[in-house]
Amino acid sequence: MNKKILGIPIEPEKEIMITLIEKERNDVVLDAIVKAGKLNERSRGRAFVINVEKMVGAMHLEQETEKL
């Protein structure tokens, strides 16, 4: 049975990276990912942006940011 995430089949030799950032930084971060991963080359991977309206489980990140 093939496992999927967001409807995309996961192949054993593939990696998935999920990055959560502020909306205002989308373009800069996406451009950096495309460049670093050479995603403009054939069969190098995919990158996409999904809006996140709610998230749980990362309160420690907010607390660390407030300390800075």
Buried (B, 14 or more C-beta within 10 A) or exposed (E): EEEEEEEEEEEEEEEEEEEEEEEEEEEEBBEEBBEEBEEEEEEEBEBEEEEEEEEEEEEEEEEEEEEE
